[in-house]
Amino acid sequence: MATPTESQSSLRASKPTIPKVDDIEQQQTTEPAGLEIEVIDYSSRAQWLRATILGANDGLLSTASLMVGVGAIQKDLKTIMLAGIAGLVAGACSMAIGEFVSVYSQYDIEMAQIKRDVTRGTTGDVIISASEIEKRKRKLPSPFKAATASAVAFALGAFVPLLAAAFIKEDYYVRLGVVVAAVSLALIGFGGVSAVLGRARVVKPSLRVLVGGWLAMGVTFSLTKLVNDLAGPGI
């Protein structure tokens, strides 16, 4: 027969042990060897996403507003199309030059910082390896690529109202409605694409872009017509 002391010892031995909190956290944070977890940094998409969406949206809105504004005075198709084409060419050149200057300024600043780091590394203050320097240089933005992408995005956006107006040759009001409808659909698409790529909600960005586009076209049409009415037929 077991003694009371032996019974208590056997009960303590059979009692389940509760791991400490530190042990649980260590087990949860421990990852199998050789297993890599891919982490996607969506904030790194912000720069090129901003430039692309801005270029396409600018081409779409500025060209459409220009065509609507000119159409408030001259309703023939040729005049409206020429105004839109002029807006496409001028806007694409403007976007390309602006993006080139902006990105080249950023490129010069980052190159100057790399040179300062290399100089400090040679004096012993900071140790920077050659591979690290090359890695930083490869990450520098390309002004030529940025300018080309911005101009192409602007032109693609500008083609939407031009194509919409080109197929309506007779009735001006039908043409105006088709242009506004096509631009509205494109604005919703641009807002949705930017939201999906940035992993944000789709409804708010799409509505924000759509309402802004309507305001731009409405203000351009109204002010152009008002100036024409105030100036009289001799303008």
N, C-alpha and C positions, 0 to 999 in steps of 0.2 A: 504494500500500500504506500502511495506517495505521501510524503510529509507535506505540511502546509507550505513550507519554504520552497520545496520543489514545485508545488502547484503554481505558486505565484511566479516563479521563474519561467515556467513553461507558458503561462499566460502572457507575460511580457514579451517572450520570444515570438509567440504567434500573432501578436498585435501588429496590424499593418502600419508601416512607417509612412508618415506624411512628408513629402519632400518640401524643402524650404522654398520660399519665394524666389530666392536667387537662383536655385537650381532649376526651377521651372522656366524663368526668363532665359537662363543659359541654354536650356534645351530648345526653346522656341527660336532663339536667335542663331542657333547653330545650323549651318547649311551643309549639305553633302559636298564632299570634296569634288572639284571639277565641274560643279553645277553653277552656271552663270545666269543671272537674272537680267534680262534686257530692260533697261529703263529708258523710256522715250521722253525726251525733253521737248514738250510742245512749245515752250517759250523760244526755242531756237528757230522756230519757223516764222517768228513774228516779223523779222526784217523783210524776207523775200515775199511773204504773204501780204504784208502791208504795201510793198511797192507794186505787186501785181494787181491786187484788188483796187488800189488807188488809181493806177494807170487805166485799167479797164473801165472803172466807174467814171473817171474823169472824161475819158473819150466818149463814153455813152452819153453822159449828161450834157457836157459842153456842146457836143455836136448836135444833139437833139434840141437843146435850148436855142442854139443858133438857128437851126432850121425853123423851129416854131416861131422865133422872134422875127426872122425875115419873112416868114409866111404870113405874119400878121399884116404885112404891108403889101408884099408882092406874092400873089397866090399862084403864079405859074410854076410848073414843075422844074423847069430849067434853072430858074433863079434859086429856088430852094436847094436843088441838088448841088449847084455850084457853091453855094454858101456852106453846105455840109462838107463838100470835098476840101474847100479851103480851110475849114475848121479842123478837118482830119490831119492835113499836112502840117499846118501851123502848130497844132497841139502836139502831134507826135514829135516834131523837132524840139519844141519847148520842153516836153517831158524828158526827152533823151538828154538834152544839154543840162537841164537842171539836175537830173539824177547823176550824170557823169561828174559834174562839179561837186555835188554833195558827197558822193562815195569816194571821189579822189581826195577830198579833204580828210575824210576819215582814214583813208589809206595812208596819207602822209603823216597823220598824227600817230598812227599805230607803228609805222616804220620808224619814226623818230624815237618812240618809246623803246622799241627793240634795240636800236643803236645805243641808247642810253644804258639799257640793261647790259649790253655786251661790254660797253666801256667800264661799267662798274664791276663786271665780272673779271675783266683783265687786271683791275687794281686790287682784287681780292675781297671787295666788299660783298659781292653777290656771286655765287657760283651757278653758272648757267651752262648746260651742256649744248653741244652743237646740234644734237637731235632735237632738243627743246626749241632752239632758235628756228630750225627748219620747219618744225611743226607749227609754230606760231606764224611763220611766213605763209605757209600753205593755207592757213585759215583766214588770211586777209581778204577782204572783198575785192572783186574785180570791177573797176569802173566801167569798162567796155561792156561786160556782160550785163551789168545793172542798167546801163543806158539802152542797150538793145532790148532787154526784156521790158523796160518801161515803155519804149516807143511801140513795140509790137502789141503790148497789152492795150495801149491807148487806141491803136488802129483797129484792133479787134472790137473794142467797145464802140468805136465810131461807126463801124460797118452796120451795126444793128439798125439805127434809124435811117441810114442811107438805103439799105436794102428794103426796109419797110415802105419808104416813100417811093421808091423806084417803080413799084408794081401798080401804084394808083395814079393814073395819068390824067383823069378827068376831074372828078369832084374833089375840091379842096378840103372840105370838111370831113369827107370819108378818109382822105389821106392823113389829115391831122389826127383823127381818131385811131387809125391804124398805127401811126408813129407812136402815139402815147401808149397804146396797148402793148406794142412790141417793147418799148423802153421799160414799161412797168414790169413785164415778165422778166426781162433781162436783169432789172434791179433786184427783183426777188431772188433770181438765181445767183447773182453775185453775193448778196447778203447770206444766202443759205450756204453757198460753198465756203465762204470765209468762216462761217460759224462751225461747219463740219470739220474743216481742216484745223481749226483752233480748238476743237473739242468744247464748244460753247453751245448754248441753246440757239435753236434755229429761228424761232418766231421773232424775238426782239430785234436781232440784227437785220432781218429781212424787212420788217416793218419800218425800222429806222431809216434804212436806205431808200425804201419806196417813198415814204413821206418826204424825205429830203429831195428826191428827184422830182416829185410833183411840185414842190415849192419852187425849185429852180426853174422848171419850165413855165409855171404859172407867172412867176415874177418877170421873167424875160419877155413873155408874150404881152403881159399887161403894160409894162413900162415902154416897150417898143411901140406898141399901138398908141399909148398916151403921148409919147414924144411926137409921133407922126401926126396925131390929131392937133396937138398944140402948134406944131410948126406949119401946118397947112400944106396944101398941095405943092408949094414951090420948093420943098426940101429936096 
